[in-house]
């Protein structure tokens, strides 16, 4: 059933714009910025000899195949109880705004759980410390009354330790933390719902209709491997705060772990960082996760906005601002992400940084990924709404093309996959693809320090990308 403030396609009828969240200054820590010797910088600039060793020629069908994946069109679906839905085929009336707000508040009651402590973040976020077993995941019928599982066996060859920096997110800078036995959750507000282009799809990937190869609105620069059996992936990616042209667009960098026929049974697990004014109300780079089992139609969501991902750490708030970020021709800051399948219980786990287990996606969520992934992707994505009829100026990565290299362009490094025996191994036959290379491009390479890597990104609209 479609709520009365939506049209028949599920699009929200425009409302008065809300005030933007106040901005704040980011504090950075010197020790968080990675220090890389000049020799490495010089090495990574030498593409001519490296690209040939890390990439391979792409047959004509591969770009079409990958683009089909990346531009899958989510089908509108409202996941709510019947008691929260409203009849369709109604026009918006002023008196129904109260019903709309009641519906939103009912959703907020499901998302925001009772908490034992609240931490005020400098960026305006409220971080609630929620008892681990009361997080949204445990609303699922298969999990009610249960508690998070113990950590699994890590992949062999993973050089992570059990410690990591304590201020990689802005809410931690004050020194405040959530008690043991709780997890930090970014509080969802009424304004978060009201900013959404479709309230019924709040917390889900934006709906995009693919008419041809240039009109889907989603543009990518990615490296990928396919054709094998993959049980996880790992990479280090540096974090920027790219300009996003308008609230209905976003810019992100992430890993995709994928299986399915690229139809309605597409399964993905995703993790990375994103700038999304619509979802968060600001232009900060934020850690995010996502999952779906039906090509973004009715299942899955960002972060902890539905029953799915089970968080186990009290040190990370998924959806919270990452601090610091990289600076053009200055300090570079990157994060390491590892996703892998527990060989025993078959759940998919997420590790952040140096050995910090964030949590896991239960195996029962998936059908195709219940066994293994058939494709792994790394890279950037933006949404282009063609403002005023031109290409968007939303940036990908640092907002600079790959040819500018270290300290100027955004990168992924140490690209690895997990094999059938739970071993981390370097990616082989890495392919690279930019579907709009005049707007955002990609260049790959390999060396002894960074392993398989690539630079990617761009400014969007420019003289070559009108």
C-alpha positions as CSV (number, residue, x, y, z in Angstrom):
1,X,0.0,0.0,0.0
2,X,1.3,3.4,-0.9
3,X,1.2,6.2,1.8
4,X,-1.0,9.2,0.8
5,X,1.9,11.6,0.5
6,X,3.4,9.5,-2.4
7,X,2.3,9.3,-6.1
8,X,1.6,6.0,-7.7
9,X,5.3,5.5,-8.5
10,X,6.2,5.8,-4.8
11,X,7.8,9.3,-5.2
12,X,7.3,11.7,-2.3
13,X,5.3,14.9,-2.9
14,X,7.7,17.8,-2.3
15,X,7.7,19.4,1.1
16,X,9.3,22.5,2.7
17,X,13.0,22.1,2.8
18,X,14.5,21.5,6.3
19,X,17.4,23.5,7.7
20,X,20.7,21.9,7.1
21,X,22.7,20.6,10.0
22,X,25.3,22.9,11.4
23,X,28.8,22.3,10.1
24,X,31.8,21.7,12.3
25,X,35.5,21.7,12.0
26,X,37.2,18.4,11.8
27,X,40.1,17.7,14.1
28,X,42.8,15.6,12.7
29,X,45.4,13.5,14.4
30,X,48.9,13.5,13.0
31,X,49.4,9.8,13.7
32,X,46.3,8.8,11.7
33,X,47.7,10.1,8.4
34,X,49.7,7.4,6.6
35,X,53.3,8.3,5.9
36,X,54.6,7.0,2.7
37,X,58.2,7.6,1.5
38,X,59.0,9.6,-1.6
39,X,60.4,6.5,-3.2
40,X,57.0,4.8,-3.0
41,X,55.3,7.9,-4.4
42,X,57.7,7.9,-7.3
43,X,57.1,4.2,-7.9
44,X,53.4,4.4,-7.9
45,X,53.6,7.2,-10.6
46,X,55.3,4.9,-13.1
47,X,52.2,3.4,-14.7
48,X,53.7,2.4,-18.0
49,X,55.5,-0.7,-16.8
50,X,53.0,-1.6,-14.1
51,X,49.6,-1.4,-15.7
52,X,50.4,-4.2,-18.1
53,X,51.2,-6.6,-15.3
54,X,48.0,-6.0,-13.3
55,X,45.3,-5.6,-15.9
56,X,44.1,-7.6,-18.9
57,X,42.3,-6.8,-22.1
58,X,38.5,-6.8,-21.7
59,X,36.4,-8.6,-24.2
60,X,33.5,-6.6,-25.6
61,X,30.9,-8.4,-23.5
62,X,32.6,-7.7,-20.1
63,X,31.9,-4.0,-19.9
64,X,28.3,-4.6,-20.9
65,X,28.0,-7.4,-18.3
66,X,29.5,-5.2,-15.5
67,X,27.5,-2.1,-16.5
68,X,24.3,-4.3,-16.4
69,X,25.3,-5.2,-12.8
70,X,26.1,-1.7,-11.7
71,X,22.9,-0.1,-13.1
72,X,20.4,-2.7,-11.8
73,X,17.2,-0.8,-11.2
74,X,15.7,-1.2,-7.8
75,X,11.9,-1.8,-7.9
76,X,9.8,0.3,-5.6
77,X,8.7,-1.6,-2.5
78,X,7.6,-0.4,0.9
79,X,8.7,-2.7,3.7
80,X,6.3,-1.8,6.5
81,X,3.7,-3.6,8.6
82,X,0.2,-3.3,7.3
83,X,-0.7,-1.2,10.3
84,X,1.8,1.4,9.1
85,X,0.6,1.6,5.5
86,X,-2.0,3.8,3.9
87,X,-4.4,3.3,1.0
88,X,-3.2,4.0,-2.5
89,X,-4.8,6.2,-5.2
90,X,-5.2,9.2,-2.8
91,X,-4.1,12.7,-3.4
92,X,-2.2,14.7,-0.9
93,X,-4.3,16.9,1.4
94,X,-3.0,19.2,4.1
95,X,-4.8,17.3,6.9
96,X,-2.9,14.1,6.0
97,X,0.5,15.6,6.9
98,X,-0.3,14.6,10.5
99,X,-0.8,11.0,9.3
100,X,2.5,11.2,7.5
101,X,4.3,12.3,10.6
102,X,2.6,9.6,12.7
103,X,3.8,7.0,10.1
104,X,7.3,8.4,10.3
105,X,7.4,8.3,14.1
106,X,6.2,4.7,14.0
107,X,9.2,3.9,11.9
108,X,11.5,5.8,14.2
109,X,10.2,3.7,17.1
110,X,11.3,0.6,15.3
111,X,14.7,1.9,14.3
112,X,15.8,3.8,17.4
113,X,16.2,1.4,20.3
114,X,16.3,2.1,24.1
115,X,19.8,3.3,25.0
116,X,21.9,3.4,28.2
117,X,24.0,6.4,27.1
118,X,24.0,9.1,24.4
119,X,27.1,10.8,23.0
120,X,26.9,14.2,21.2
121,X,29.1,14.2,18.1
122,X,30.7,17.5,16.9
123,X,29.0,17.0,13.5
124,X,25.6,17.1,15.2
125,X,25.0,13.4,15.3
126,X,23.6,11.7,18.4
127,X,25.2,8.4,19.1
128,X,23.1,6.1,21.2
129,X,24.7,3.2,23.2
130,X,22.3,0.3,22.8
131,X,22.5,-3.0,24.5
132,X,23.9,-5.4,21.9
133,X,21.0,-7.9,22.0
134,X,18.5,-5.0,21.5
135,X,19.9,-3.8,18.2
136,X,17.6,-3.8,15.1
137,X,18.9,-7.1,13.8
138,X,17.3,-9.0,16.7
139,X,13.8,-7.9,15.6
140,X,14.1,-10.6,12.9
141,X,12.0,-13.7,13.9
142,X,15.0,-16.0,13.4
143,X,17.1,-14.0,15.9
144,X,14.6,-13.0,18.7
145,X,16.0,-14.0,22.0
146,X,19.5,-14.7,20.7
147,X,22.8,-12.9,21.1
148,X,25.7,-12.2,18.8
149,X,28.1,-15.0,17.9
150,X,31.7,-15.2,19.0
151,X,34.4,-14.1,16.6
152,X,35.3,-16.6,13.8
153,X,38.6,-17.8,12.4
154,X,40.2,-15.0,10.5
155,X,41.6,-15.7,7.0
156,X,45.1,-17.0,6.8
157,X,47.6,-14.3,5.6
158,X,45.6,-11.5,7.3
159,X,48.3,-9.4,9.0
160,X,45.8,-7.5,11.2
161,X,46.4,-7.1,14.9
162,X,44.0,-6.6,17.7
163,X,44.4,-2.9,18.1
164,X,43.5,0.1,16.0
165,X,43.4,3.9,16.4
166,X,40.7,5.2,18.8
167,X,39.6,8.3,17.0
168,X,39.0,7.2,13.4
169,X,35.4,8.6,13.7
170,X,34.5,12.1,14.7
171,X,32.2,11.1,17.6
172,X,35.2,9.5,19.4
173,X,37.4,12.6,19.4
174,X,36.0,13.8,22.7
175,X,37.1,10.6,24.4
176,X,33.6,9.4,25.0
177,X,32.8,5.8,24.3
178,X,30.0,3.2,24.7
179,X,30.2,0.8,27.6
180,X,31.0,-2.9,27.0
181,X,27.9,-4.9,26.2
182,X,26.5,-2.0,24.1
183,X,27.0,-0.9,20.5
184,X,27.0,2.7,19.2
185,X,24.1,3.5,16.8
186,X,23.7,6.8,15.0
187,X,20.2,8.1,16.0
188,X,17.7,8.4,13.1
189,X,15.6,11.5,13.2
190,X,12.4,12.8,11.7
191,X,14.4,15.1,9.4
192,X,16.3,12.1,8.0
193,X,13.0,10.7,6.7
194,X,11.7,14.1,5.5
195,X,14.9,14.6,3.4
196,X,14.3,11.3,1.5
197,X,13.2,11.6,-2.1
198,X,10.9,8.6,-1.3
199,X,10.0,8.1,2.3
200,X,8.9,4.5,1.6
201,X,12.4,3.7,0.4
202,X,14.2,5.5,3.2
203,X,17.5,3.7,4.0
204,X,17.6,1.9,0.7
205,X,19.4,2.4,-2.5
206,X,17.9,5.1,-4.7
207,X,15.5,4.0,-7.4
208,X,16.9,4.4,-10.9
209,X,15.3,3.4,-14.2
210,X,17.8,2.3,-16.9
211,X,16.6,3.4,-20.3
212,X,19.9,3.1,-22.2
213,X,23.7,3.2,-21.5
214,X,23.8,6.9,-20.6
215,X,20.6,7.5,-18.6
216,X,20.8,5.3,-15.6
217,X,22.3,8.1,-13.5
218,X,24.8,5.8,-11.8
219,X,28.4,6.2,-13.0
220,X,31.4,4.1,-11.9
221,X,35.1,3.6,-12.1
222,X,35.9,0.1,-10.8
223,X,38.4,-2.7,-10.7
224,X,36.9,-6.2,-10.6
225,X,37.5,-10.0,-10.7
226,X,35.1,-12.6,-11.8
227,X,35.0,-16.2,-13.0
228,X,36.1,-17.9,-9.8
229,X,34.7,-18.7,-6.4
230,X,35.4,-15.9,-3.9
231,X,34.9,-16.2,-0.1
232,X,35.7,-12.6,0.7
233,X,37.8,-9.6,-0.2
234,X,40.1,-7.0,1.4
235,X,41.5,-3.6,0.4
236,X,42.8,-0.3,1.7
237,X,41.1,2.8,0.3
238,X,41.8,6.4,1.1
239,X,39.1,8.6,2.4
240,X,38.1,12.0,0.9
241,X,35.2,14.4,1.3
242,X,34.2,14.9,-2.4
243,X,31.8,17.7,-3.4
244,X,28.3,16.5,-4.0
245,X,26.3,18.8,-6.4
246,X,22.8,18.4,-4.9
247,X,21.0,16.5,-2.1
248,X,19.7,13.8,-4.5
249,X,23.1,12.7,-5.5
250,X,25.9,10.9,-3.7
251,X,29.5,9.9,-4.1
252,X,31.0,6.7,-2.6
253,X,33.9,4.3,-2.6
254,X,33.4,0.7,-1.6
255,X,33.8,-3.0,-2.1
256,X,31.1,-5.2,-3.6
257,X,30.9,-9.0,-2.9
258,X,28.4,-10.3,-5.4
259,X,26.6,-13.4,-6.5
260,X,23.5,-14.2,-8.5
261,X,22.2,-14.1,-12.1
262,X,22.0,-10.3,-12.2
263,X,18.3,-10.5,-12.3
264,X,15.9,-10.4,-9.3
265,X,18.1,-12.8,-7.3
266,X,21.2,-10.6,-7.2
267,X,22.9,-10.8,-3.8
268,X,25.4,-8.2,-2.7
269,X,27.4,-7.3,0.4
270,X,28.8,-3.8,0.3
271,X,31.1,-1.7,2.6
272,X,33.0,1.6,2.2
273,X,32.6,5.3,2.7
274,X,30.1,7.7,1.2
275,X,29.0,11.3,1.1
276,X,25.2,11.4,0.9
277,X,23.4,14.7,1.8
278,X,20.0,13.0,1.4
279,X,20.7,10.1,3.8
280,X,22.7,12.0,6.4
281,X,21.9,15.7,6.0
282,X,25.5,16.9,5.4
283,X,28.6,16.5,3.2
284,X,30.8,14.4,5.6
285,X,32.4,11.1,4.5
286,X,30.8,8.4,6.5
287,X,31.4,4.6,7.0
288,X,28.6,2.6,5.5
289,X,27.4,-1.0,4.8
290,X,24.7,-2.3,2.6
291,X,23.2,-5.6,1.5
292,X,20.4,-7.0,-0.7
293,X,19.2,-10.4,-1.9
294,X,16.8,-9.3,-4.7
295,X,18.7,-6.6,-6.7
296,X,17.8,-3.8,-4.4
297,X,14.0,-4.3,-4.7
298,X,12.6,-5.1,-1.3
299,X,15.4,-6.5,0.8
300,X,18.3,-4.9,2.5
301,X,19.3,-1.4,3.7
302,X,22.1,0.9,4.6
303,X,23.8,0.4,8.0
304,X,21.5,-0.7,10.8
305,X,18.3,0.8,9.3
306,X,16.6,-2.6,9.1
307,X,17.0,-6.1,10.5
308,X,20.0,-7.6,8.9
309,X,23.6,-6.8,9.9
310,X,24.6,-7.8,13.4
311,X,27.1,-5.4,15.0
312,X,29.5,-6.7,17.7
313,X,31.8,-3.8,18.5
314,X,31.3,-0.9,20.8
315,X,34.1,1.2,19.0
316,X,32.5,1.8,15.5
317,X,29.3,3.6,14.7
318,X,28.2,2.5,11.2
319,X,27.0,5.7,9.4
320,X,29.1,8.0,11.5
321,X,31.6,10.5,10.1
322,X,35.2,9.4,9.4
323,X,37.9,11.7,10.7
324,X,40.4,12.7,9.4
325,X,40.1,12.6,5.6
326,X,42.7,13.0,2.9
327,X,43.9,16.4,1.6
328,X,44.9,17.3,-1.9
329,X,48.7,17.3,-2.2
330,X,48.8,16.8,1.6
331,X,48.2,14.2,4.2
332,X,46.6,10.9,3.1
333,X,44.3,8.8,5.3
334,X,43.1,5.4,4.3
335,X,41.0,2.7,5.9
336,X,41.3,-1.1,5.5
337,X,38.1,-3.2,5.0
338,X,37.9,-7.0,5.0
339,X,34.7,-9.0,4.3
340,X,34.9,-12.8,4.5
341,X,32.8,-15.9,5.0
342,X,33.2,-17.8,8.3
343,X,34.1,-21.4,7.1
344,X,32.2,-22.9,10.1
345,X,29.0,-21.0,10.6
346,X,29.0,-19.5,7.0
347,X,28.1,-15.9,8.2
348,X,29.8,-13.0,6.3
349,X,32.0,-10.9,8.7
350,X,33.3,-7.3,8.4
351,X,36.6,-6.2,9.8
352,X,37.7,-2.6,10.0
353,X,41.3,-1.3,10.2
354,X,43.8,-3.4,12.2
355,X,41.8,-6.4,13.4
356,X,38.6,-4.7,14.7
357,X,35.6,-6.9,14.0
358,X,32.6,-4.8,13.3
359,X,30.0,-7.5,13.0
360,X,28.4,-9.9,10.5
361,X,25.6,-10.6,8.0
362,X,23.9,-13.8,9.0
363,X,24.0,-16.6,6.4
364,X,20.2,-17.0,6.4
365,X,19.8,-13.5,4.8
366,X,21.2,-14.8,1.5
367,X,20.5,-17.4,-1.2
368,X,23.2,-17.0,-3.8
369,X,25.8,-15.8,-1.3
370,X,24.9,-18.7,0.9
371,X,27.7,-20.6,-0.9
372,X,30.3,-18.1,-2.3
373,X,30.6,-14.9,-4.4
374,X,31.1,-15.1,-8.1
375,X,32.4,-11.5,-8.5
376,X,34.2,-8.9,-6.4
377,X,34.4,-5.2,-7.2
378,X,36.3,-2.3,-5.8
379,X,35.9,1.4,-6.8
380,X,33.8,4.5,-6.9
381,X,30.2,5.4,-7.8
382,X,28.3,8.6,-8.1
383,X,24.7,9.5,-9.0
384,X,24.3,12.0,-11.9
385,X,20.9,13.7,-12.0
386,X,21.9,16.0,-14.9
387,X,21.1,19.3,-13.2
388,X,20.0,22.0,-15.6
389,X,20.5,19.5,-18.5
390,X,24.3,19.2,-17.9
391,X,26.5,16.5,-16.4
392,X,26.7,16.9,-12.6
393,X,29.8,18.4,-11.0
394,X,29.6,15.8,-8.2
395,X,33.1,14.5,-7.6
396,X,34.3,10.9,-7.4
397,X,37.1,10.2,-5.0
398,X,39.3,13.2,-4.6
399,X,37.7,15.0,-7.5
400,X,40.8,14.6,-9.6
401,X,41.6,12.2,-12.5
402,X,43.7,9.0,-12.0
403,X,46.7,10.4,-13.9
404,X,47.5,12.9,-11.1
405,X,48.6,10.0,-8.9
406,X,49.5,9.9,-5.2
407,X,48.4,12.7,-2.8
408,X,46.1,14.0,-5.6
409,X,44.0,11.2,-6.8
410,X,42.0,8.7,-4.8
411,X,43.3,5.1,-4.6
412,X,42.6,1.5,-3.7
413,X,45.7,-0.6,-2.7
414,X,46.5,-4.2,-1.6
415,X,43.5,-5.7,-3.4
416,X,43.0,-9.3,-2.2
417,X,40.4,-12.0,-2.2
418,X,39.7,-15.0,0.1
419,X,39.9,-18.4,-1.5
420,X,38.0,-21.7,-0.7
421,X,40.6,-22.6,2.0
422,X,40.2,-19.3,3.9
423,X,43.4,-17.8,2.5
424,X,43.9,-14.2,1.6
425,X,45.6,-14.0,-1.8
426,X,46.3,-11.1,-4.2
427,X,43.7,-10.5,-6.9
428,X,44.6,-12.0,-10.3
429,X,43.4,-11.0,-13.7
430,X,42.1,-7.7,-12.3
431,X,40.1,-5.8,-14.9
432,X,39.4,-2.1,-14.7
433,X,36.5,-0.2,-16.2
434,X,35.3,3.5,-16.2
435,X,31.9,3.8,-17.9
436,X,32.2,7.6,-18.3
437,X,36.0,8.1,-18.7
438,X,35.8,11.7,-19.6
439,X,34.1,12.4,-16.3
440,X,35.7,9.8,-14.0
441,X,38.6,7.5,-15.0
442,X,40.8,4.7,-13.6
443,X,44.4,3.5,-13.9
444,X,45.8,0.3,-12.4
445,X,49.3,-0.9,-11.4
446,X,51.2,-3.3,-9.2
447,X,54.3,-3.0,-7.0
448,X,55.9,-4.8,-4.1
449,X,54.5,-2.4,-1.4
450,X,51.0,-1.7,-2.6
451,X,50.4,-5.0,-4.4
452,X,47.5,-4.6,-6.9
453,X,46.2,-1.1,-6.8
454,X,44.5,1.6,-8.9
455,X,43.9,5.3,-8.9
456,X,40.4,6.5,-9.9
457,X,38.0,9.4,-9.8
458,X,37.4,12.8,-11.4
459,X,35.6,16.1,-11.2
460,X,32.4,15.2,-13.1
461,X,31.5,18.1,-15.4
462,X,34.5,19.6,-17.3
463,X,35.4,20.6,-20.8
464,X,35.5,16.9,-21.9
465,X,32.4,16.0,-19.8
466,X,29.7,18.6,-20.7
